[in-house]
Amino acid sequence: MTKQSFCRNLVFLLTIALSACASYSTIGIPAGEEFVLGEQENSSFRAELKNLSSATLNVRTIDKITGEQTQGFTLPGRGQTQLRAGRRETVLLSNPTTRAVKVKARLSKSVEGMRYQQMPETNPSNDNQIKAELVSGRLLQKDSLLADIDLLERALTEIHPGIYRYNSPESINREFDRLRAQVYAGMTEAAFMKILAQSIKKIRCGHTYLNPWNMNAALRERMFGGRIYFPLGFSILNEQFIVTHNASEASGIRPGAAITSINGISAKTILDSLSTIAKVDGNNNSPVPHYLSVSNVNASHWNAFDLYFPLFFPMEDAAFTIDYQNYGAEPMQTVTLKALKKEEREAVMKQRFSNSVSDNNRWSLDLSNPDLAVMRLNTFAIWKWKDFDQAKWFKQSFRTIRQLGISNLAIDIRGNGGGLSEPRNELISYLIQKELGCSDGGKVLIRTTKVNPVFRPYSRTWNEIIFEGLPPQFYTRYDDTFFELKEEAGCRNISPKKNRFKGQAFILGGPGNVSATFTLLQKARHYGFATFVGQESGGNQQGINGGEYLFFYLPHSQMEVDIPLKYLAPPGERPDEGVAPEVEVTLTQEDIAQGQDPCIDYILEVIK
């Protein structure tokens, strides 16, 4: 180190030590050099950074023990940002340009260990080259994000029918204060999306979330349009990621293989982290493993893992390095897999597994077994299906079953997350012997009969009447919090079809069943028109929220949040859990490895 460099370091160290927590100090970083911050610090700290130059700086954090990069992003000219360094992390501010730059820094505390060093030489093939995160998005202003949070808090607390079902007003206030405290200037869209999703999860409503289908299209493409998608389908069983399908070039990874780590992060750490955004109803956490599995590789579908893994564990390269072990006590292996685009993954999966990869855009009826018809209904979200008449489909299917004389029916709704109530009711009409009441003794409750017009500029909805105001004949005052919708507001009884199915019916379900399929399983258990085989459902017997929605767009960040308007309240006291099956059948790693379906196997054994 030259005498000039030594003096420069000494002056800066004294300045930072005196000004930590009080004001910004200016760092001059010569061309081709890095400023090292916190190299000898043994506790975490936060740094606010302002780039005073027009050139772009590279900012990254390094694990002091492993030497691996833990964070990495670019700070554009005149940009601002904030980062948190853990006790094992050192911050590097790198100037790859040909001229000196200046950065203002304010630290949350006095920090030990600061110096300058030459940047390592890099070339296009150098793995240590500084790279921006693949999923980061644009930088956002702190004041704008705080305004978005204020607006969202007001909308949720005024409109959401379940906001205080599992939370007190005080706990909701604290959660939004905690969210505000995490916002900083220059925060990326990815960083904000992550903390926003974590806060919204605390409401514990499965219909309240950052809905990728409703997300601003430009924002969605900017963040998730690239090669970031995991090339393996997997189910999470007993906190293990068990491979179901393989679209990678590594043909040695077989169904049933257990993935123990991805990019050096253990499967348990990934699961624990992503569980903080996994939507649930109440305290029924049974859907979490299913929600975080990569179970649907159709390009029109969005898996939570695909969206949130790169937000929690930033990726620099379009690749995943995994540790895995094939089923059967084979040795552990490590392999790096190329990340794919959604469309690429779907194309490979359908080419390799055309018979076992679900198609979101069709239902199917398997009549290959003369003793058992298998009706697979993978979604009730059929409003975009072109020229599809669900009533006609059911009519033709049940007519065919009757004509073939098949006396056993398996209705497979595993993974069906609901959608419209019409296909649910149409299906039920072929299974019941007598008319079912409209409400099952429950009530439909709403917080307001006319949504505050201040929210109109930020909302889309299916029915404008919620802004115009419900006609008085549609509701009565229920209590100080809710209005009750009368049955005239749209509820209809379900009548049995004359040509109903008269054989033995089974419904295959589990934790992926929420919303309309949760209520289907509820009705099946209550009225006994089919035997529920599988695992505990999602949803919650204490009632779910849904029916009508505001699709609420935050004006500055452009994040969208689904806000349900109706509470489907059950009659009397109910447990805080999903619907339990009459026959519990659990999928195992061995089942996946051997290509077995234990639910179908159970039914085939019963009907022998």
C-alpha positions as CSV (number, residue, x, y, z in Angstrom):
1,M,0.0,0.0,0.0
2,T,1.3,3.4,-0.9
3,K,1.7,6.2,1.7
4,Q,-1.1,8.1,-0.1
5,S,-3.4,5.0,0.1
6,F,-2.6,4.5,3.8
7,C,-3.5,8.1,4.7
8,R,-6.7,7.9,2.6
9,N,-7.7,4.8,4.6
10,L,-6.9,6.3,7.9
11,V,-8.8,9.5,7.2
12,F,-11.8,7.6,6.1
13,L,-11.8,5.2,9.0
14,L,-11.8,8.1,11.5
15,T,-14.6,9.8,9.6
16,I,-16.8,6.8,9.5
17,A,-16.2,6.1,13.2
18,L,-17.2,9.6,14.1
19,S,-20.2,9.8,11.8
20,A,-21.8,6.3,12.1
21,C,-25.6,6.6,12.8
22,A,-25.5,10.3,12.4
23,S,-24.8,11.5,8.8
24,Y,-23.4,10.4,5.5
25,S,-19.6,10.2,4.9
26,T,-18.1,10.3,1.4
27,I,-16.0,7.5,0.0
28,G,-13.8,8.1,-3.0
29,I,-13.2,4.9,-4.9
30,P,-10.4,5.1,-7.6
31,A,-10.9,3.4,-11.0
32,G,-10.4,-0.4,-10.8
33,E,-10.4,-0.5,-7.0
34,E,-12.8,-1.8,-4.4
35,F,-13.7,-0.4,-1.0
36,V,-13.9,-3.2,1.6
37,L,-16.3,-2.5,4.5
38,G,-16.8,-4.5,7.7
39,E,-14.0,-7.0,7.1
40,Q,-13.3,-7.4,10.9
41,E,-16.8,-6.7,12.1
42,N,-18.3,-9.4,14.3
43,S,-22.0,-8.3,14.3
44,S,-24.5,-7.4,11.6
45,F,-24.9,-3.8,10.4
46,R,-26.9,-1.8,7.8
47,A,-25.5,0.6,5.2
48,E,-27.3,3.3,3.2
49,L,-25.5,4.1,0.0
50,K,-25.8,7.0,-2.4
51,N,-23.9,6.9,-5.7
52,L,-22.7,10.5,-6.3
53,S,-21.3,9.8,-9.8
54,S,-23.0,9.0,-13.1
55,A,-21.1,5.7,-13.4
56,T,-22.5,2.3,-12.2
57,L,-21.0,0.7,-9.1
58,N,-21.0,-3.0,-8.3
59,V,-22.1,-3.8,-4.7
60,R,-21.8,-7.3,-3.2
61,T,-21.4,-9.1,0.1
62,I,-19.0,-11.9,0.7
63,D,-19.1,-14.7,3.3
64,K,-16.0,-14.2,5.4
65,I,-15.6,-17.9,6.0
66,T,-16.4,-19.5,2.6
67,G,-15.5,-16.5,0.4
68,E,-18.7,-17.0,-1.5
69,Q,-20.8,-14.1,-2.7
70,T,-24.1,-13.8,-0.8
71,Q,-25.6,-10.7,-2.4
72,G,-24.8,-8.8,-5.6
73,F,-26.3,-6.0,-7.5
74,T,-25.5,-2.8,-9.4
75,L,-26.0,0.7,-8.1
76,P,-26.7,3.0,-11.0
77,G,-25.4,6.5,-11.3
78,R,-27.1,8.9,-8.8
79,G,-28.9,5.8,-7.4
80,Q,-29.5,5.0,-3.8
81,T,-29.9,1.7,-1.9
82,Q,-29.7,0.1,1.4
83,L,-28.3,-3.3,2.4
84,R,-27.9,-5.4,5.5
85,A,-24.6,-7.3,6.1
86,G,-24.7,-10.2,8.5
87,R,-22.0,-10.9,11.1
88,R,-20.2,-13.2,8.6
89,E,-20.4,-10.8,5.7
90,T,-18.1,-8.2,4.2
91,V,-19.3,-5.5,1.9
92,L,-17.4,-4.7,-1.3
93,L,-18.0,-1.5,-3.3
94,S,-16.4,-2.0,-6.7
95,N,-15.6,0.6,-9.3
96,P,-15.1,-1.2,-12.7
97,T,-14.9,2.1,-14.6
98,T,-11.9,4.1,-15.8
99,R,-12.5,7.1,-13.5
100,A,-12.8,7.7,-9.8
101,V,-16.3,7.7,-8.3
102,K,-17.7,8.9,-5.0
103,V,-20.2,7.2,-2.8
104,K,-21.9,8.5,0.3
105,A,-22.4,6.0,3.1
106,R,-24.3,6.0,6.4
107,L,-23.8,3.1,8.7
108,S,-26.1,1.9,11.5
109,K,-23.1,1.5,13.8
110,S,-19.3,2.0,13.9
111,V,-17.8,-0.9,11.8
112,E,-14.4,-2.5,12.1
113,G,-12.3,-3.3,9.1
114,M,-12.2,-0.9,6.2
115,R,-9.7,-0.7,3.4
116,Y,-9.1,-0.4,-0.4
117,Q,-7.9,-3.2,-2.7
118,Q,-7.5,-3.7,-6.4
119,M,-10.4,-5.3,-8.1
120,P,-9.7,-8.9,-9.3
121,E,-9.0,-9.2,-13.0
122,T,-12.1,-10.5,-14.8
123,N,-12.9,-11.7,-18.3
124,P,-16.1,-13.0,-19.9
125,S,-15.3,-16.6,-18.8
126,N,-14.2,-15.8,-15.3
127,D,-16.6,-17.3,-12.8
128,N,-15.7,-14.6,-10.3
129,Q,-16.9,-11.8,-12.5
130,I,-19.3,-9.5,-10.8
131,K,-22.8,-10.1,-12.1
132,A,-26.2,-8.6,-11.4
133,E,-28.9,-10.8,-9.9
134,L,-31.1,-12.5,-12.5
135,V,-34.2,-11.4,-10.7
136,S,-34.1,-7.9,-9.3
137,G,-36.2,-5.5,-11.3
138,R,-36.1,-1.7,-11.1
139,L,-35.1,0.4,-8.2
140,L,-37.9,2.0,-6.2
141,Q,-38.1,5.1,-4.1
142,K,-38.6,4.8,-0.3
143,D,-41.4,7.5,-0.1
144,S,-43.3,5.8,-3.0
145,L,-43.1,2.4,-1.3
146,L,-44.3,3.9,2.0
147,A,-47.3,5.4,0.2
148,D,-48.1,2.1,-1.3
149,I,-48.0,0.4,2.1
150,D,-50.3,3.0,3.6
151,L,-52.8,2.6,0.8
152,L,-52.8,-1.2,1.1
153,E,-53.2,-1.1,4.8
154,R,-56.2,1.2,4.5
155,A,-57.8,-1.0,1.9
156,L,-57.3,-4.2,3.8
157,T,-58.5,-2.9,7.1
158,E,-61.6,-1.3,5.6
159,I,-62.6,-4.1,3.2
160,H,-61.1,-7.5,4.0
161,P,-63.7,-9.7,5.8
162,G,-61.0,-11.8,7.5
163,I,-58.4,-9.3,8.4
164,Y,-59.1,-9.7,12.1
165,R,-60.1,-13.4,12.2
166,Y,-56.6,-14.6,13.1
167,N,-55.1,-11.2,14.1
168,S,-56.0,-8.4,16.4
169,P,-56.0,-4.8,15.2
170,E,-52.9,-4.2,17.2
171,S,-51.0,-7.1,15.6
172,I,-52.0,-6.0,12.1
173,N,-50.8,-2.4,12.9
174,R,-47.5,-3.9,14.2
175,E,-47.0,-5.9,11.0
176,F,-47.5,-2.9,8.7
177,D,-45.1,-0.9,10.9
178,R,-42.6,-3.8,10.6
179,L,-43.1,-3.7,6.8
180,R,-42.5,0.0,6.7
181,A,-39.3,-0.3,8.7
182,Q,-37.9,-2.7,6.1
183,V,-38.3,-0.3,3.2
184,Y,-35.3,1.7,2.0
185,A,-34.3,4.0,-0.8
186,G,-33.2,2.2,-4.0
187,M,-35.0,-1.1,-3.0
188,T,-35.4,-3.4,-5.9
189,E,-38.8,-4.7,-7.1
190,A,-37.7,-8.2,-6.1
191,A,-36.8,-7.2,-2.6
192,F,-40.0,-5.3,-2.1
193,M,-42.1,-8.2,-3.5
194,K,-40.5,-10.6,-1.0
195,I,-41.2,-8.6,2.1
196,L,-44.7,-7.6,0.9
197,A,-45.6,-11.2,0.4
198,Q,-44.3,-12.1,3.9
199,S,-46.5,-9.5,5.5
200,I,-49.6,-10.4,3.5
201,K,-49.2,-14.1,4.5
202,K,-49.7,-13.0,8.2
203,I,-53.4,-12.3,7.4
204,R,-53.7,-16.1,6.9
205,C,-56.1,-15.9,4.1
206,G,-55.5,-18.2,1.1
207,H,-57.2,-15.8,-1.3
208,T,-55.1,-12.8,-0.2
209,Y,-51.8,-12.8,-1.9
210,L,-49.6,-11.3,-4.7
211,N,-51.4,-13.0,-7.6
212,P,-48.9,-13.6,-10.5
213,W,-51.8,-14.1,-12.9
214,N,-53.0,-10.5,-12.1
215,M,-49.6,-9.0,-11.9
216,N,-48.7,-6.0,-14.1
217,A,-47.6,-7.7,-17.3
218,A,-44.5,-5.5,-17.8
219,L,-43.4,-6.1,-14.2
220,R,-44.0,-9.8,-14.5
221,E,-42.0,-10.1,-17.7
222,R,-39.2,-7.9,-16.3
223,M,-38.8,-10.1,-13.3
224,F,-39.8,-13.6,-14.4
225,G,-39.5,-13.7,-18.1
226,G,-36.0,-15.0,-18.3
227,R,-34.2,-18.3,-17.8
228,I,-34.8,-18.7,-14.1
229,Y,-37.0,-21.8,-14.0
230,F,-36.0,-25.0,-12.2
231,P,-35.8,-27.9,-14.7
232,L,-37.1,-30.5,-12.3
233,G,-40.6,-31.1,-11.1
234,F,-40.7,-32.2,-7.4
235,S,-43.1,-32.9,-4.6
236,I,-42.2,-31.9,-1.0
237,L,-42.6,-35.0,1.3
238,N,-41.5,-34.9,4.9
239,E,-39.4,-31.8,4.2
240,Q,-37.7,-33.5,1.3
241,F,-37.8,-32.4,-2.3
242,I,-38.6,-35.6,-4.2
243,V,-38.1,-35.4,-8.0
244,T,-41.2,-36.3,-10.1
245,H,-40.1,-35.1,-13.6
246,N,-36.8,-34.2,-15.2
247,A,-36.5,-31.6,-18.0
248,S,-32.7,-31.2,-17.6
249,E,-29.9,-32.6,-19.6
250,A,-28.8,-34.7,-16.5
251,S,-30.6,-38.0,-17.4
252,G,-29.2,-39.7,-14.3
253,I,-31.7,-37.8,-12.0
254,R,-34.6,-40.3,-11.7
255,P,-38.1,-40.0,-10.3
256,G,-37.9,-40.5,-6.5
257,A,-34.5,-38.8,-6.2
258,A,-34.2,-36.6,-3.1
259,I,-32.7,-33.1,-3.6
260,T,-30.8,-32.2,-0.5
261,S,-29.6,-28.7,-1.5
262,I,-29.9,-26.2,-4.3
263,N,-27.1,-23.7,-5.0
264,G,-25.5,-24.7,-1.7
265,I,-28.7,-24.0,0.3
266,S,-30.2,-27.0,2.2
267,A,-33.7,-28.2,1.2
268,K,-34.9,-27.5,4.8
269,T,-33.5,-23.9,4.7
270,I,-35.3,-23.3,1.4
271,L,-38.5,-24.8,2.7
272,D,-38.4,-22.8,6.0
273,S,-37.7,-19.6,4.1
274,L,-40.4,-20.0,1.4
275,S,-42.9,-21.1,4.0
276,T,-43.0,-17.4,5.1
277,I,-44.9,-16.5,1.9
278,A,-46.9,-19.7,1.4
279,K,-50.6,-18.8,1.5
280,V,-52.8,-20.6,4.0
281,D,-56.3,-20.3,5.5
282,G,-56.1,-19.8,9.3
283,N,-53.7,-22.2,11.0
284,N,-54.2,-25.0,8.6
285,N,-50.6,-25.3,7.3
286,S,-51.2,-28.6,5.4
287,P,-51.1,-26.9,2.0
288,V,-47.6,-25.4,2.4
289,P,-45.6,-28.4,1.0
290,H,-47.9,-28.7,-2.0
291,Y,-47.9,-24.9,-2.6
292,L,-44.1,-24.8,-2.7
293,S,-43.7,-27.9,-4.8
294,V,-43.1,-27.6,-8.6
295,S,-46.1,-29.8,-9.4
296,N,-47.5,-28.0,-12.5
297,V,-45.1,-27.2,-15.4
298,N,-47.7,-25.9,-17.8
299,A,-46.4,-22.5,-19.0
300,S,-49.7,-20.8,-18.1
301,H,-49.3,-21.8,-14.5
302,W,-47.2,-20.1,-11.8
303,N,-45.4,-22.1,-9.2
304,A,-44.6,-20.2,-6.0
305,F,-41.1,-21.9,-5.9
306,D,-40.3,-20.5,-9.3
307,L,-41.2,-17.0,-8.3
308,Y,-39.8,-16.8,-4.8
309,F,-36.7,-19.0,-4.8
310,P,-34.7,-16.3,-6.8
311,L,-36.1,-13.6,-4.5
312,F,-34.9,-15.3,-1.3
313,F,-31.8,-16.8,-2.8
314,P,-30.6,-14.4,-5.5
315,M,-29.2,-16.1,-8.6
316,E,-26.3,-14.6,-10.7
317,D,-26.2,-17.4,-13.3
318,A,-29.0,-19.2,-15.2
319,A,-28.1,-22.4,-13.5
320,F,-28.9,-24.5,-10.4
321,T,-26.3,-26.7,-8.7
322,I,-28.0,-29.5,-6.8
323,D,-27.0,-32.2,-4.4
324,Y,-29.2,-35.2,-4.9
325,Q,-29.5,-38.9,-4.1
326,N,-31.5,-41.3,-6.3
327,Y,-33.9,-43.6,-4.5
328,G,-32.4,-46.9,-3.3
329,A,-29.5,-45.7,-1.1
330,E,-27.3,-44.7,-4.1
331,P,-24.4,-42.3,-3.4
332,M,-25.0,-38.6,-3.1
333,Q,-24.2,-36.7,-6.4
334,T,-23.7,-33.1,-7.4
335,V,-24.7,-31.7,-10.8
336,T,-25.2,-28.2,-12.3
337,L,-28.4,-27.8,-14.3
338,K,-29.3,-25.1,-16.8
339,A,-32.2,-22.9,-15.8
340,L,-34.9,-22.7,-18.4
341,K,-37.7,-20.4,-19.5
342,K,-41.2,-21.5,-18.6
343,E,-42.1,-22.4,-22.2
344,E,-38.9,-24.4,-22.6
345,R,-39.5,-26.4,-19.5
346,E,-43.1,-27.1,-20.6
347,A,-42.0,-28.2,-24.0
348,V,-39.4,-30.6,-22.7
349,M,-41.7,-32.0,-20.0
350,K,-44.5,-32.7,-22.5
351,Q,-42.1,-34.3,-24.9
352,R,-40.7,-36.6,-22.3
353,F,-43.8,-37.2,-20.1
354,S,-46.8,-36.6,-22.3
355,N,-48.9,-39.0,-20.3
356,S,-48.1,-37.8,-16.8
357,V,-47.7,-34.0,-17.1
358,S,-51.0,-32.3,-16.4
359,D,-52.6,-30.1,-18.9
360,N,-54.2,-27.0,-17.3
361,N,-56.5,-26.5,-20.3
362,R,-58.5,-29.7,-20.3
363,W,-60.3,-32.2,-18.1
364,S,-60.1,-35.9,-18.9
365,L,-62.1,-39.1,-18.5
366,D,-60.1,-42.4,-18.3
367,L,-62.3,-45.4,-19.2
368,S,-59.5,-47.9,-19.8
369,N,-60.5,-50.0,-16.7
370,P,-64.0,-51.5,-17.2
371,D,-64.6,-51.5,-13.5
372,L,-63.4,-47.9,-12.7
373,A,-63.9,-44.6,-14.5
374,V,-61.4,-42.0,-13.5
375,M,-62.5,-38.4,-14.0
376,R,-59.6,-35.9,-13.7
377,L,-60.5,-32.3,-13.0
378,N,-57.3,-30.3,-12.6
379,T,-58.9,-26.9,-12.2
380,F,-62.2,-25.1,-11.9
381,A,-60.6,-21.9,-13.2
382,I,-62.1,-22.5,-16.7
383,W,-63.3,-19.0,-17.6
384,K,-60.6,-18.6,-20.3
385,W,-61.2,-22.0,-21.9
386,K,-62.4,-21.2,-25.4
387,D,-65.6,-22.9,-26.6
388,F,-65.9,-25.0,-23.5
389,D,-69.2,-25.9,-22.0
390,Q,-68.7,-27.5,-18.6
391,A,-72.3,-28.6,-18.3
392,K,-72.2,-30.3,-21.7
393,W,-68.9,-32.0,-20.7
394,F,-70.3,-33.5,-17.5
395,K,-73.5,-34.5,-19.3
396,Q,-71.6,-36.4,-22.0
397,S,-69.1,-38.0,-19.5
398,F,-71.8,-39.3,-17.2
399,R,-73.8,-40.6,-20.1
400,T,-70.8,-42.5,-21.4
401,I,-70.1,-44.0,-17.9
402,R,-73.7,-45.1,-17.7
403,Q,-73.7,-46.6,-21.2
404,L,-70.6,-48.6,-20.5
405,G,-72.1,-49.9,-17.3
406,I,-69.2,-48.8,-15.1
407,S,-70.3,-48.8,-11.5
408,N,-67.3,-47.2,-9.8
409,L,-66.1,-43.6,-10.3
410,A,-62.9,-41.9,-9.0
411,I,-63.0,-38.1,-9.2
412,D,-59.4,-36.9,-9.1
413,I,-59.2,-33.3,-7.9
414,R,-55.7,-33.5,-6.3
415,G,-53.9,-30.2,-7.1
416,N,-57.2,-28.5,-8.1
417,G,-57.0,-25.1,-6.4
418,G,-60.6,-24.2,-7.2
419,G,-62.0,-21.5,-9.4
420,L,-65.6,-21.2,-10.3
421,S,-68.4,-22.7,-8.2
422,E,-70.5,-23.6,-11.3
423,P,-68.5,-26.7,-12.2
424,R,-68.4,-27.8,-8.6
425,N,-72.2,-27.6,-8.4
426,E,-72.7,-29.3,-11.7
427,L,-70.5,-32.2,-10.7
428,I,-72.4,-32.5,-7.4
429,S,-75.8,-32.6,-9.2
430,Y,-74.7,-35.9,-10.8
431,L,-73.8,-37.5,-7.4
432,I,-76.6,-36.5,-5.0
433,Q,-80.0,-38.2,-4.5
434,K,-81.9,-35.2,-3.1
435,E,-81.7,-31.4,-3.4
436,L,-79.0,-29.7,-1.4
437,G,-79.7,-26.4,0.3
438,C,-78.0,-23.2,-0.9
439,S,-76.0,-22.3,2.1
440,D,-75.7,-25.4,4.3
441,G,-76.8,-23.3,7.2
442,G,-73.8,-20.9,6.7
443,K,-73.8,-17.2,6.0
444,V,-72.2,-14.9,3.5
445,L,-70.8,-11.8,5.3
446,I,-69.2,-8.7,3.9
447,R,-67.6,-5.7,5.5
448,T,-69.1,-3.0,3.3
449,T,-72.0,-2.7,0.9
450,K,-70.2,0.0,-1.1
451,V,-66.5,0.1,-1.5
452,N,-64.9,3.4,-0.7
453,P,-64.4,5.3,-4.1
454,V,-60.9,6.3,-3.1
455,F,-59.8,2.8,-4.0
456,R,-61.5,2.8,-7.4
457,P,-58.4,4.1,-9.4
458,Y,-56.3,1.2,-8.1
459,S,-58.8,-1.6,-8.6
460,R,-60.1,-4.1,-11.1
461,T,-63.1,-6.2,-10.3
462,W,-65.6,-8.6,-11.8
463,N,-68.6,-6.7,-10.7
464,E,-68.9,-2.9,-10.6
465,I,-71.8,-3.1,-8.2
466,I,-69.4,-3.2,-5.3
467,F,-68.5,0.5,-6.1
468,E,-72.0,1.5,-7.1
469,G,-73.5,0.0,-3.9
470,L,-75.5,-3.2,-3.3
471,P,-79.3,-2.8,-3.5
472,P,-80.8,-2.8,0.1
473,Q,-82.9,-5.9,-0.6
474,F,-79.7,-7.9,-1.0
475,Y,-78.4,-7.6,2.6
476,T,-79.2,-7.0,6.2
477,R,-77.0,-5.7,9.1
478,Y,-75.5,-8.7,10.8
479,D,-73.5,-7.1,13.6
480,D,-71.2,-4.1,14.2
481,T,-68.6,-5.5,11.7
482,F,-70.5,-7.3,9.0
483,F,-73.5,-7.2,6.7
484,E,-75.2,-10.5,5.7
485,L,-76.0,-11.2,2.1
486,K,-79.5,-12.7,1.6
487,E,-80.0,-15.8,-0.5
488,E,-81.6,-13.7,-3.3
489,A,-78.1,-12.2,-3.9
490,G,-77.2,-15.2,-6.0
491,C,-77.1,-18.4,-3.9
492,R,-79.0,-21.4,-5.5
493,N,-79.9,-24.9,-4.4
494,I,-78.3,-27.9,-6.1
495,S,-80.8,-30.3,-7.6
496,P,-80.0,-33.9,-8.6
497,K,-79.9,-34.8,-12.2
498,K,-82.4,-37.4,-13.5
499,N,-79.6,-39.4,-15.0
500,R,-77.3,-39.1,-11.9
501,F,-74.5,-41.6,-11.2
502,K,-75.9,-44.4,-9.0
503,G,-72.7,-46.3,-8.4
504,Q,-69.9,-46.0,-5.8
505,A,-68.1,-42.6,-6.1
506,F,-64.7,-41.7,-4.6
507,I,-63.1,-38.2,-4.5
508,L,-59.3,-38.1,-4.5
509,G,-58.1,-35.0,-2.8
510,G,-55.5,-33.4,-0.5
511,P,-53.7,-30.2,0.6
512,G,-53.9,-28.7,-2.9
513,N,-57.7,-28.4,-2.6
514,V,-58.7,-24.9,-1.5
515,S,-61.5,-22.6,-2.4
516,A,-64.2,-24.3,-4.5
517,T,-62.6,-27.8,-4.2
518,F,-62.3,-27.3,-0.4
519,T,-66.0,-26.7,-0.3
520,L,-66.6,-29.7,-2.6
521,L,-64.8,-31.9,-0.1
522,Q,-66.8,-30.3,2.7
523,K,-70.0,-31.2,1.0
524,A,-68.9,-34.7,0.2
525,R,-68.1,-35.4,3.8
526,H,-71.3,-33.7,5.1
527,Y,-73.8,-35.3,2.6
528,G,-71.9,-38.5,1.9
529,F,-72.3,-38.5,-1.9
530,A,-68.7,-39.6,-2.4
531,T,-65.9,-41.1,-0.2
532,F,-63.0,-38.7,0.3
533,V,-59.6,-40.6,-0.2
534,G,-56.3,-38.9,0.3
535,Q,-55.0,-36.3,2.7
536,E,-56.3,-33.4,4.7
537,S,-57.4,-30.6,2.4
538,G,-56.4,-26.9,2.4
539,G,-58.9,-24.2,3.3
540,N,-60.4,-24.0,6.7
541,Q,-63.5,-25.2,8.4
542,Q,-63.8,-21.9,10.2
543,G,-64.7,-20.4,6.9
544,I,-62.8,-19.0,3.9
545,N,-62.9,-15.6,2.1
546,G,-63.6,-15.3,-1.6
547,G,-66.6,-15.0,-3.9
548,E,-65.9,-11.4,-5.2
549,Y,-62.6,-9.6,-5.3
550,L,-60.8,-6.3,-5.7
551,F,-57.6,-6.9,-7.7
552,F,-55.7,-4.1,-6.0
553,Y,-52.7,-2.5,-7.8
554,L,-50.3,-0.4,-5.7
555,P,-49.6,2.7,-7.8
556,H,-45.9,3.1,-7.3
557,S,-44.5,-0.4,-7.1
558,Q,-47.2,-1.8,-9.5
559,M,-47.6,-4.9,-7.2
560,E,-51.0,-6.4,-7.2
561,V,-52.8,-7.9,-4.2
562,D,-56.1,-9.9,-4.4
563,I,-58.5,-8.7,-1.8
564,P,-61.6,-11.0,-1.3
565,L,-64.8,-9.3,-0.3
566,K,-67.0,-12.2,1.1
567,Y,-66.6,-14.3,4.2
568,L,-68.2,-17.7,3.8
569,A,-69.0,-18.3,7.5
570,P,-69.9,-21.8,8.6
571,P,-72.8,-22.5,11.0
572,G,-71.7,-22.8,14.6
573,E,-68.2,-23.5,16.0
574,R,-65.8,-25.3,13.6
575,P,-62.2,-26.5,14.1
576,D,-59.2,-24.4,12.7
577,E,-58.3,-27.1,10.1
578,G,-59.1,-28.4,6.7
579,V,-61.3,-31.3,5.7
580,A,-60.0,-34.7,6.9
581,P,-60.3,-37.7,4.5
582,E,-62.5,-40.7,5.3
583,V,-59.6,-42.9,4.1
584,E,-56.1,-41.4,4.6
585,V,-53.6,-42.4,1.9
586,T,-50.2,-40.8,1.8
587,L,-47.8,-40.5,-1.2
588,T,-44.3,-41.7,-0.4
589,Q,-40.9,-41.4,-2.0
590,E,-41.1,-45.1,-3.0
591,D,-44.4,-44.5,-4.8
592,I,-42.9,-41.7,-6.9
593,A,-39.8,-43.8,-7.6
594,Q,-41.9,-46.8,-8.8
595,G,-44.6,-44.7,-10.6
596,Q,-47.3,-45.8,-8.3
597,D,-50.5,-43.9,-7.4
598,P,-51.5,-45.2,-3.9
599,C,-55.0,-43.5,-4.0
600,I,-55.9,-45.3,-7.2
601,D,-54.4,-48.5,-5.9
602,Y,-56.5,-48.3,-2.8
603,I,-59.7,-47.9,-4.8
604,L,-58.8,-50.8,-7.1
605,E,-58.3,-52.9,-4.0
606,V,-61.7,-51.9,-2.5
607,I,-63.8,-52.5,-5.6
608,K,-62.3,-56.0,-6.4
